[in-house]
Structures are given as C-alpha cells and as structure tokens.
Amino acid sequence: AKKPISDIPTYFLTFWDSAGEQQRYNIWLPGFGIAAVYGFIIIVGLVGNVTLMKTCLQVKSMRTVPNLFLSSLALGDLLLLVTCAPVDASKYLVDQWLFGRVGCKLIAFIQLTSVGVSVFTLTALSADRYKAIVKPLDIHQSSATLSFRLRVGVIWLLSGTLAIPEAVFSDLHTFTTSHTNETFKTCAPYPQTGQLHPKIHSTASFLIFYIVPLFIISVYYCFIARSLVSSSADIPAEGHLHLQKQIKSRKRLAKTVLVFVGLFAVCWLPNHVIYLYRSYHYGQADTSLGHFIASVCARILAFTNSCVNPFALYLMSKSFSKHFNKQLQCCTSPRRMYSQNSGRTNITTV
C-alpha cells in the first residue's frame, strides 16, 4: 500500500502577524532537504547564467548571433531561478501558500514566460543554424544584429502573451485530499470543481510549449543533417582545407544547439507528464508517497534545466570555456589584489 504524505513527520511553527493574530504552519521534515537541493540549483544557476551573459555580451569575439540568443535564454533562466524556484521550494517546507493572490498570479506568469522563452529561443537557434548551414548565402552580417533584436523581442512578447491566461486564471483554490478528506488552500490554475478546463489547459501547454516546438526543431535538424552529409560528400579528400574547417565549425555549433534542445526535452518532459496526470485526475488530490516523490523529482529536474546550459556550453566550446574562466577570475581577482596590496603596504610601513 502507498503511504500518504500526511504520515511524514512534521513540526509546527507559530508566530503572530502584524494584526496580532496567531498563525500556525506545519513544516515537513523532508522539506529541508528538498529546499537545500533547490538552493544548490539556484546558486549554481546564478553563477553559470550570469557568467554566460557577461561572457557573450562583454567579449567582442563572442558576440555572435547564436551566443546572443544564449544570453537571452540565460536571462529567462535567471528570471525563473530567482522568482519561481524559491517559491516552489517553500511549498515543500510549509503546508500553506505564503504569497497571496498577487504572488500566485505573478509566479504563474513568470514561470510560463520563462518556459516559453526557453523553448522558443531554442527553436529560433535551430532556425538560425538551418540558415547558416543550408542557406549561408542568405545571411547578411549588416542586418544580423537588427534581426536578432527583432526575433528576441518577438520571443519575449509571444511568451508573455501566452502566459497572460495563466496569470488570469491562477488563484487560491481549495482542494480535498483523497485519503483523509481534509481540505487545504493552494495556488492552482483552476478550482477543483470542473473537469474540462484542466484537461484543455494541460494539453494545450504540452502542445504549445513542448511538442510543437520540438517537432519544428526536429524538422530543421533533418534538413541540417542532410545538408551536412551532402556537403561532406562533395568535398575532395585532397583539398579545400578551409571549406572542411568551415563545415566542421558548423557541425560543432549545430551539435551544441542540439544538446541544449535535448537537455530541455529531457528535463521538462516529466513535469509535463505529471501535470497531465493531475489535470486528468483533478477531482481528488493524490497524496500518495509515490506521486509526491515523482512530483518532487519532476520539479527539480525542470529547474535543473535552468542551470545546466552554461556548463554544457563550457564542456563543448573551448573558446567559451577560456573566456568563462577569465570571467570567474575577474570576480575573484579584486579581492586577491587587495590582499596583495595590503601585504605590500604593511611591509613598507614597518
């Protein structure tokens, strides 16, 4: 038999609010471990994404269109890690929603916007690689920056627009547990009553933010693979060294984007599956231990996607790893220089 979550040991935290009313929260003991994992993801993600953005924006040789897209992707990941990840971690610590109606709507909006920015940026990156490899003559360097800004603006605008219904419908709703018939209030896109809206919402989210973009990316990469194979076959083995290096560079960039797409697909699929399961069983909240563990793992894996891209790029790009190390050294060098200067000052004044 599956063990309900209510059997997990809890502690009680009591305090008085500004109105003088007593507030009591149940704190789950395993929640501290889960929150620690979230904290680690947030710290690693902040370091990685901030360093990636600084590298791609400050180093002139790294200001290519793919790297600028990655900077936009990193900004979306930072937004998710700073706002949504701490809120998500708090749900495993206390048994109540702590951020009110405004927080419920705002967090729902930010999370879906960030997911949209991630998947639509990866789609745009795949389209960019398609043009660079299959149709290189169509690229004009003079208009590359303007085109990038326009596409990034469209991606953020589209993601925010698609997230508006999420913010409108998300609210504090009351649910009933299946084991004990106890009621609790939490932030959710729809109330417990009604079966059609949750199914439409989860299915539409799965299609718009997962299936359709990945299908488009797959089509682009089919054309890219076919073009690379034909280009490699047309090059004579004894010559055209420059052309061979060019094709090798294109393959490496296409492979990098494909790795990012694969990481997104793997990290977000469990979260979509869990949400589909909940939406199609919306009448009663599943409080079984198995569902709880699966939900925690799915959420942690989804947030992990927001911190792995910089380190994947670090492993795949020698030039990025070199500049990445320099950026990290620049963050620590002022402290080191200060200690060295202090040491010199002490020596001269003695």
C-alpha positions, 0 to 999 in steps of 0.5 A, spaced: 500 500 500 502 507 498 503 511 504 500 518 504 504 524 505 500 526 511 504 520 515 511 524 514 513 527 520 512 534 521 513 540 526 509 546 527 511 553 527 507 559 530 508 566 530 503 572 530 502 577 524 502 584 524 494 584 526 496 580 532 493 574 530 496 567 531 498 563 525 500 556 525 504 552 519 506 545 519 513 544 516 515 537 513 521 534 515 523 532 508 522 539 506 529 541 508 532 537 504 528 538 498 529 546 499 537 545 500 537 541 493 533 547 490 538 552 493 544 548 490 540 549 483 539 556 484 546 558 486 549 554 481 544 557 476 546 564 478 553 563 477 553 559 470 547 564 467 550 570 469 557 568 467 554 566 460 551 573 459 557 577 461 561 572 457 557 573 450 555 580 451 562 583 454 567 579 449 567 582 442 569 575 439 563 572 442 558 576 440 555 572 435 548 571 433 547 564 436 551 566 443 546 572 443 540 568 443 544 564 449 544 570 453 537 571 452 535 564 454 540 565 460 536 571 462 529 567 462 533 562 466 535 567 471 528 570 471 525 563 473 531 561 478 530 567 482 522 568 482 519 561 481 524 556 484 524 559 491 517 559 491 516 552 489 521 550 494 517 553 500 511 549 498 515 543 500 517 546 507 510 549 509 503 546 508 500 553 506 501 558 500 505 564 503 504 569 497 497 571 496 493 572 490 498 577 487 504 572 488 500 566 485 498 570 479 505 573 478 509 566 479 504 563 474 506 568 469 513 568 470 514 561 470 510 560 463 514 566 460 520 563 462 518 556 459 516 559 453 522 563 452 526 557 453 523 553 448 522 558 443 529 561 443 531 554 442 527 553 436 529 560 433 537 557 434 535 551 430 532 556 425 538 560 425 543 554 424 538 551 418 540 558 415 547 558 416 548 551 414 543 550 408 542 557 406 549 561 408 548 565 402 542 568 405 545 571 411 547 578 411 552 580 417 549 588 416 542 586 418 544 580 423 544 584 429 537 588 427 534 581 426 536 578 432 533 584 436 527 583 432 526 575 433 528 576 441 523 581 442 518 577 438 520 571 443 519 575 449 512 578 447 509 571 444 511 568 451 508 573 455 502 573 451 501 566 452 502 566 459 497 572 460 491 566 461 495 563 466 496 569 470 488 570 469 486 564 471 491 562 477 488 563 484 487 560 491 483 554 490 481 549 495 482 542 494 480 535 498 485 530 499 483 523 497 485 519 503 483 523 509 478 528 506 481 534 509 481 540 505 487 545 504 488 552 500 493 552 494 495 556 488 492 552 482 490 554 475 483 552 476 478 550 482 477 543 483 470 543 481 470 542 473 473 537 469 474 540 462 478 546 463 484 542 466 484 537 461 484 543 455 489 547 459 494 541 460 494 539 453 494 545 450 501 547 454 504 540 452 502 542 445 504 549 445 510 549 449 513 542 448 511 538 442 510 543 437 516 546 438 520 540 438 517 537 432 519 544 428 526 543 431 526 536 429 524 538 422 530 543 421 535 538 424 533 533 418 534 538 413 541 540 417 543 533 417 542 532 410 545 538 408 551 536 412 552 529 409 551 532 402 556 537 403 561 532 406 560 528 400 562 533 395 568 535 398 575 532 395 579 528 400 585 532 397 583 539 398 579 545 400 582 545 407 578 551 409 571 549 406 572 542 411 574 547 417 568 551 415 563 545 415 566 542 421 565 549 425 558 548 423 557 541 425 560 543 432 555 549 433 549 545 430 551 539 435 551 544 441 544 547 439 542 540 439 544 538 446 541 544 449 534 542 445 535 535 448 537 537 455 530 541 455 526 535 452 529 531 457 528 535 463 521 538 462 518 532 459 516 529 466 513 535 469 509 535 463 507 528 464 505 529 471 501 535 470 497 531 465 496 526 470 493 531 475 489 535 470 486 528 468 485 526 475 483 533 478 477 531 482 481 528 488 488 530 490 493 524 490 497 524 496 500 518 495 508 517 497 509 515 490 506 521 486 509 526 491 516 523 490 515 523 482 512 530 483 518 532 487 523 529 482 519 532 476 520 539 479 527 539 480 529 536 474 525 542 470 529 547 474 535 543 473 534 545 466 535 552 468 542 551 470 545 546 466 546 550 459 552 554 461 556 548 463 554 544 457 556 550 453 563 550 457 564 542 456 563 543 448 566 550 446 573 551 448 573 558 446 567 559 451 570 555 456 577 560 456 573 566 456 568 563 462 574 562 466 577 569 465 570 571 467 570 567 474 577 570 475 575 577 474 570 576 480 575 573 484 581 577 482 579 584 486 579 581 492 586 577 491 589 584 489 587 587 495 590 582 499 596 583 495 596 590 496 595 590 503 601 585 504 605 590 500 603 596 504 604 593 511 611 591 509 613 598 507 610 601 513 614 597 518 
